[in-house]
Amino acid sequence: MARRSPPPTEAAPPSAAYTFTVRTQYANRPGMLGRIASLIGEQGGDIGAIDIVESRRERIVRDFTIAALNDTVAQSIVTALRRAGGVTVRSVSDRVFLTHLGGKIEVHNKVNVTTRRDLSVVYTPGVARVCRAIARDRQTVWDLTTKGNTVAVVTDGTAVLGLGDIGPEAALPVMEGKAMLFKEFAGVDAWPICLDTKDPDAIVETVKRIAPGFGGINLEDISAPRCFYIEERLRRELPIPVFHDDQHGTAVVVLAALINALKIVDKRPQELRAVLSGVGAAGGACARILLSWGVRDIVGVDEYGIVHAGREAGRGDASKDWFAEHTNPRGLRGGMDEAIEGADLFIGVSVGGVLKVEHLKTMARDPIVFAMANPDPEITPEAALPHVRVMATGRSDYPNQINNVLCFPGMFRGVLDARASAINEEMKLAAAQAIAARVTRHELNEEYIIPSVFNRAVARDVAKAVAAAAARTGVAQRTKKHQAAASVF
């Protein structure tokens, strides 16, 4: 079944998310550096760099840059150094917090303003001519302002990463990070919009009122089932594309990974038996895109067990009701034990630890497991690898990371280039196929079914595929021909 031996089971490795620098001062004599390095290692730290700040005959000052597993380990390292005889801790700096000081994004001007003539062109009186042109033909706003390259990243802070409902202020660093990725990978200008309301109607009305300044809306970290209502209304009531990345970005990258995984196990989508653990926003979008691609047998499992028609638990939840109506064609009942038996594919968008080794042993030949819960997957690769053919997670420290950054920058680059009025299922399928195609047949193997998030060609490929699909399906308002003919006069 499996063709690889798993790595030895070990404690989780130190993480770049907990990288800090300790400035130490100690007597300049042999053995002190080794003693300090050993002390850091004994406490679970991983030294990334050692830099000399000051060196004198009697003393030396060094910076130790250290990665730790978490805050607790980091604190224990600092405490141990402070207690060490002959060592003085002069300062401790946290790389993550230093990176966030003052925020991570800013606005840059595209033209210089150094003379009175410059000022009269970019602002009054010259700008009035542009305002009148837009007033005469509102469509020219796409060409004469930043609208055509700008996305609003909208959240209410109710479902942030694995942190839950932490509020709009605490969500802002994540939204800034999202904006950075838009710019870095696709040249799209994005701006965080963190709303201080949980009222779905208020969110809809607020987004509608700010929409004239944006070419697209990216909904982010809004809790289910409210996110379904908000997205549905905005898609219906706005003339620009609306994309809930937690749902559709996840689904697109999952499908891309599956397309390549099936090449390895030599199976077709029509013959798959798939199990989805987690039937919320991401799970529902994954099920929809799999059905669009041809997968026919999908079984959803939540905290109450298998979702099936007539089940009372969870009734009234829009996502669970949809699952009950559109999945589980064999009418299975029970829990994970019953769902996973004979399954070819497991997709986890739920919580860590819900999938056991015993479950894997009951799956079909060459099982595929995408365990994407973060930070703890539904089953660890160390436990799963002896029993599965292809394994993927949502983590960057294992092979086959299923990461939304492979989708959303290129997706919005494509819809902005095409000036699309919506994002439809065909455009999502096109994006998934473009991502999958970036892994060549010569590169494809069990540990490389999805391209690296740093492969710059991915966003370009996705953008081209999405723009072409928008044109084919009639939602593109600008084609290459229109771009060439564009004029404000």
C-alpha positions in Angstrom: 0.0 0.0 0.0 2.5 2.6 1.2 5.9 2.9 -0.5 7.7 5.0 2.1 8.8 4.5 5.6 7.6 7.1 8.0 10.0 9.4 9.8 10.5 8.5 13.5 7.8 9.9 15.8 9.2 12.9 17.6 8.1 15.9 19.5 7.0 18.8 17.3 10.0 20.8 16.0 10.7 24.4 16.9 8.8 26.9 14.8 9.7 30.1 13.0 6.6 31.6 14.5 8.4 31.6 17.8 11.7 33.1 16.9 13.4 35.4 19.3 16.8 36.9 19.9 18.6 37.0 23.3 21.4 39.4 23.8 23.8 37.9 26.4 26.9 39.2 28.1 29.4 36.8 29.7 33.1 36.5 30.6 35.3 36.0 27.5 36.8 32.7 28.4 36.9 29.2 26.7 33.8 27.0 27.1 31.2 29.7 27.8 29.8 29.7 24.3 29.4 25.9 24.3 27.8 26.0 27.7 25.2 28.6 26.6 24.5 26.7 23.4 24.0 23.5 25.4 21.7 25.2 27.8 19.5 26.5 25.0 19.3 23.1 23.4 18.5 21.3 26.7 15.5 23.7 27.0 14.2 22.8 23.5 15.6 25.7 21.6 17.0 25.6 18.1 19.8 28.1 17.5 19.5 29.7 14.1 22.3 32.3 14.4 25.0 33.5 16.8 26.3 37.1 16.2 29.0 38.9 18.0 27.9 42.4 19.2 30.9 43.4 21.2 34.2 41.6 22.1 36.7 42.7 24.7 39.4 41.0 26.6 37.3 40.6 29.7 33.8 40.1 28.3 31.9 39.3 25.1 28.3 40.2 24.0 26.6 37.9 21.7 23.1 37.7 20.1 21.5 34.2 20.0 18.6 33.9 17.5 16.5 31.0 18.7 13.4 29.1 17.4 11.2 27.5 20.0 8.1 25.3 19.9 5.9 27.9 21.6 5.8 30.8 24.1 6.3 28.5 27.1 9.5 26.9 25.7 10.8 30.4 24.8 10.2 31.6 28.3 11.9 28.6 29.8 15.0 29.3 27.6 15.2 32.9 28.8 14.7 31.9 32.4 17.4 29.3 32.2 19.8 31.8 30.7 19.0 34.3 33.4 19.7 31.7 36.1 22.9 30.6 34.6 26.0 31.7 36.6 28.2 34.2 34.8 25.6 35.0 32.1 23.7 38.3 31.9 20.7 38.6 29.7 20.8 42.2 28.4 17.7 42.1 26.2 15.1 39.8 24.5 13.5 40.7 21.3 10.7 38.8 19.5 11.1 38.7 15.7 7.4 38.2 15.1 6.4 41.2 17.2 9.1 43.3 15.8 7.9 42.5 12.3 4.4 43.7 13.3 5.4 47.0 14.9 3.6 49.8 13.1 1.8 47.3 10.9 3.0 45.3 7.9 1.6 47.3 5.0 1.6 50.9 3.8 0.5 53.0 0.8 3.1 54.1 -1.8 2.6 56.8 -4.4 3.0 55.7 -8.0 4.0 59.2 -9.2 6.2 61.8 -7.6 4.8 65.1 -6.2 7.7 67.5 -6.1 6.6 70.6 -7.9 3.5 72.8 -8.2 2.9 71.3 -11.7 2.9 67.8 -10.2 0.4 68.9 -7.5 -1.9 70.5 -10.1 -1.9 67.3 -12.1 -2.5 64.7 -9.3 -4.8 67.0 -7.3 -6.7 70.2 -7.9 -7.3 71.6 -10.5 -6.2 68.8 -12.8 -8.0 66.0 -11.0 -11.4 67.7 -11.6 -11.1 66.8 -15.3 -10.8 63.2 -14.4 -13.7 63.4 -11.9 -15.9 64.9 -14.7 -14.9 62.1 -17.1 -16.0 59.4 -14.5 -19.2 61.3 -13.8 -20.0 61.2 -17.5 -19.2 57.5 -17.8 -18.9 55.6 -14.5 -17.2 52.7 -16.2 -14.0 54.8 -16.7 -13.5 54.5 -12.9 -11.9 51.1 -13.6 -9.2 52.7 -15.7 -8.7 56.1 -14.0 -8.5 55.0 -10.4 -7.1 52.2 -8.3 -10.5 50.4 -8.4 -9.4 48.0 -11.1 -6.5 46.6 -9.0 -7.9 46.8 -5.5 -9.6 44.2 -3.3 -11.2 44.7 0.1 -10.3 42.0 2.6 -13.4 42.0 4.9 -13.8 40.4 8.3 -15.7 40.7 11.5 -13.0 38.7 13.4 -15.4 35.9 14.4 -13.4 32.9 13.0 -9.8 33.9 12.8 -7.3 31.1 11.9 -7.6 28.6 14.8 -8.2 31.4 17.3 -12.0 31.7 16.9 -14.0 34.9 17.8 -11.2 37.3 18.8 -12.8 40.5 17.4 -11.9 42.9 14.5 -8.9 44.5 16.2 -7.2 41.2 16.9 -8.0 40.1 13.4 -6.2 43.0 11.8 -2.7 41.5 11.7 -4.1 38.5 9.8 -5.9 40.7 7.3 -2.7 42.8 6.8 -0.8 39.5 6.1 -3.5 38.6 3.6 -3.0 42.0 1.9 0.7 41.4 1.7 0.2 38.0 0.0 -2.1 39.6 -2.6 0.6 42.2 -3.5 3.6 39.8 -3.2 2.2 37.1 -5.4 -0.1 38.8 -7.9 0.5 42.5 -7.7 -3.0 43.1 -6.4 -3.5 46.0 -4.0 -5.6 44.8 -1.0 -6.7 46.6 2.1 -8.0 45.2 5.4 -11.6 46.1 6.3 -12.3 45.0 9.9 -15.9 45.6 10.9 -17.1 46.1 14.5 -20.3 44.2 14.1 -21.5 40.6 14.0 -24.9 41.5 12.4 -24.9 39.8 9.0 -27.2 42.5 7.5 -25.0 45.3 8.8 -21.9 43.6 7.3 -23.7 43.3 3.9 -24.9 46.9 4.0 -21.4 48.2 5.0 -19.6 46.3 2.3 -22.2 47.5 -0.3 -21.5 51.1 0.7 -17.7 50.8 0.3 -17.8 48.6 -2.8 -17.5 51.5 -5.3 -13.8 51.8 -4.3 -12.9 48.2 -4.9 -12.7 45.8 -7.8 -13.5 42.7 -5.7 -14.4 41.6 -2.2 -12.5 38.9 -0.3 -14.5 37.7 2.7 -12.2 36.3 5.4 -12.6 34.6 8.8 -16.3 35.1 9.2 -18.0 32.3 11.2 -20.5 29.9 9.8 -23.4 29.8 9.1 -23.4 33.7 8.9 -20.7 33.6 6.2 -23.0 31.7 3.8 -25.8 34.4 4.1 -23.3 37.3 3.8 -21.6 35.9 0.7 -24.9 34.9 -0.9 -26.4 38.4 -0.5 -23.3 40.2 -1.6 -22.9 38.0 -4.7 -26.5 38.8 -5.6 -26.4 42.5 -4.8 -23.0 43.6 -6.0 -21.7 44.0 -9.6 -18.2 43.0 -8.6 -16.9 39.5 -7.6 -17.2 38.3 -4.0 -15.1 35.4 -2.8 -15.1 33.8 0.7 -11.6 32.4 0.7 -12.1 30.1 3.7 -14.6 28.3 1.6 -13.7 28.5 -2.0 -9.9 29.0 -1.8 -9.6 25.9 0.4 -11.8 23.9 -2.0 -9.8 25.0 -5.1 -6.5 23.9 -3.6 -7.9 20.6 -2.3 -9.2 19.8 -5.8 -5.8 20.7 -7.3 -4.1 18.3 -4.9 -6.7 15.6 -5.6 -6.3 15.9 -9.3 -2.6 15.0 -9.0 -3.1 12.4 -6.2 -5.4 10.5 -8.4 -2.7 10.3 -11.1 -0.5 8.5 -8.6 -3.1 6.0 -7.4 -4.7 5.6 -10.9 -8.3 6.2 -9.9 -11.0 8.3 -11.5 -13.2 10.8 -9.7 -16.4 8.9 -10.6 -15.3 5.8 -8.7 -14.1 7.5 -5.6 -15.7 7.1 -2.2 -14.9 10.3 -0.3 -15.3 11.2 3.4 -15.3 14.9 4.5 -14.7 15.5 8.2 -16.1 18.9 9.0 -19.3 20.1 7.2 -19.0 23.9 7.8 -17.9 26.6 5.4 -14.7 24.9 4.0 -16.3 21.4 4.0 -19.3 22.5 2.1 -17.2 24.3 -0.5 -15.0 21.2 -0.9 -18.1 19.0 -1.4 -19.5 21.3 -4.0 -16.3 21.5 -6.1 -15.8 17.8 -5.9 -19.3 17.2 -7.1 -18.7 19.7 -9.9 -15.6 17.7 -10.9 -17.4 14.4 -11.0 -17.1 12.8 -7.6 -20.4 11.1 -6.9 -20.0 9.5 -3.5 -19.3 11.9 -0.7 -20.1 11.3 3.0 -19.9 14.2 5.5 -19.1 13.6 9.2 -19.5 16.2 11.9 -19.6 16.1 15.7 -22.9 14.3 15.6 -21.7 11.6 13.1 -22.6 11.0 9.5 -24.9 13.6 7.9 -27.9 12.0 6.3 -31.4 12.8 5.2 -33.8 12.9 8.1 -31.2 13.4 10.8 -32.4 15.8 13.5 -29.0 16.8 14.9 -27.8 20.0 13.3 -31.0 20.5 11.4 -31.5 24.2 10.5 -27.8 24.8 9.9 -27.6 25.7 6.2 -24.4 23.8 5.5 -25.6 20.6 7.3 -29.0 20.8 5.5 -27.2 21.1 2.2 -25.0 18.1 3.0 -28.1 16.0 4.0 -29.7 16.8 0.6 -26.8 16.5 -1.8 -24.4 13.9 -0.3 -24.3 10.4 1.2 -26.0 8.6 -1.8 -25.7 5.2 0.0 -27.6 6.5 3.0 -25.0 5.6 5.5 -25.6 6.1 9.3 -23.3 6.1 12.2 -20.0 7.8 12.7 -16.4 7.9 11.4 -16.1 4.1 11.8 -18.9 3.5 9.3 -18.0 6.4 7.0 -14.4 5.6 6.5 -14.7 1.9 5.7 -13.9 1.3 2.1 -13.2 5.0 1.4 -10.6 6.1 -1.1 -10.3 9.6 0.1 -10.4 11.4 3.5 -10.5 15.2 3.6 -10.3 16.8 7.0 -11.3 20.4 7.7 -12.3 19.8 11.3 -10.2 19.2 14.4 -7.1 17.3 15.3 -7.1 13.7 16.2 -10.5 12.6 14.8 -8.9 10.1 12.4 -7.2 7.0 13.9 -4.8 4.5 12.5 -7.6 1.9 12.9 -9.7 3.9 10.5 -6.9 4.0 7.9 -6.6 0.2 7.9 -10.3 -0.1 6.8 -9.9 2.2 3.8 -9.7 1.1 0.2 -6.5 0.4 -1.7 -4.0 3.2 -1.9 -5.9 5.6 0.3 -5.5 9.4 0.0 -5.6 11.5 3.2 -5.8 15.3 3.3 -5.7 16.1 7.1 -5.8 19.9 7.1 -6.8 20.9 10.6 -4.3 23.5 12.0 -2.2 23.4 14.0 -3.0 19.8 14.8 -4.1 17.7 11.8 -6.9 15.1 12.0 -4.0 12.5 12.0 -0.3 13.1 12.0 1.7 12.1 9.0 4.0 10.1 11.3 1.1 7.9 12.3 -0.6 7.8 8.8 2.3 7.2 6.4 2.6 3.5 6.9 -1.0 3.1 5.9 -1.7 5.6 3.2 -0.4 6.2 -0.3 -0.7 10.0 -0.4 -0.7 12.3 2.6 -1.2 16.1 2.7 -1.8 18.6 5.5 -2.3 22.3 6.0 1.1 22.7 7.6 4.3 24.0 6.1 6.6 21.7 8.0 5.3 18.6 6.1 5.3 17.8 2.4 2.1 18.6 0.3 0.9 21.7 2.1 -2.6 22.6 1.0 -2.4 26.4 1.3 -5.0 28.9 0.1 -2.2 31.2 -1.1 -1.9 29.0 -4.1 -5.4 30.2 -5.1 -6.6 33.6 -4.0 -3.8 35.9 -5.4 -4.1 34.4 -8.9 -7.9 34.2 -8.6 -8.3 37.9 -8.0 -5.6 38.8 -10.5 -7.6 36.9 -13.1 -11.0 38.4 -12.2 -9.6 41.9 -12.1 -7.8 41.5 -15.5 -11.1 40.2 -17.0 -13.1 42.7 -15.0 -15.4 39.8 -14.0 -18.7 40.6 -12.4 -18.7 37.3 -10.5 -16.7 34.2 -9.7 -18.5 31.1 -10.8 -17.8 27.3 -10.5 -16.1 27.1 -13.9 -13.6 29.7 -12.8 -12.8 27.8 -9.6 -12.4 24.5 -11.6 -10.1 26.3 -14.0 -8.0 27.6 -11.1 -7.7 24.1 -9.6 -6.6 22.6 -12.9 -4.0 25.4 -13.4 -2.5 24.8 -9.9 -2.4 21.0 -10.5 -0.8 21.5 -14.0 2.1 23.4 -12.4 3.4 20.0 -11.1 4.8 18.3 -14.2 4.5 14.5 -14.8 8.3 14.2 -14.2 8.0 16.0 -10.8 4.9 14.3 -9.6 5.3 11.9 -6.7 3.7 11.0 -3.4 5.4 13.9 -1.6 4.9 16.4 -4.3 1.3 16.6 -5.5 0.9 20.4 -5.1 3.3 23.2 -6.1 5.2 25.3 -3.6 3.5 28.4 -2.4 6.6 30.3 -3.5 6.4 29.2 -7.1 5.7 32.5 -8.7 4.3 30.9 -11.8 1.3 29.6 -10.0 -0.5 32.9 -9.6 0.2 33.8 -13.2 -1.2 30.5 -14.4 -4.3 30.7 -12.2 -4.9 34.3 -13.4 -4.8 33.3 -17.0 -7.0 30.3 -16.5 -9.6 32.3 -14.5 -9.7 35.1 -16.9 -10.2 32.7 -19.8 -13.0 30.9 -17.9 -14.6 34.2 -17.1 -14.7 35.1 -20.8 -16.1 31.6 -21.8 -18.9 31.8 -19.2 -19.9 35.4 -20.1 -19.0 37.2 -16.8 -15.9 39.0 -18.2 -16.5 42.6 -19.0 -13.1 43.2 -20.5 -11.2 40.9 -22.9 -7.8 41.5 -24.5 -9.7 43.2 -27.4 -11.5 45.6 -25.0 -8.2 46.4 -23.2 -6.6 47.4 -26.4 -9.5 49.6 -27.4 -10.0 51.3 -24.0 -10.0 55.1 -24.2 -11.3 57.8 -21.9 -12.2 60.1 -24.8 
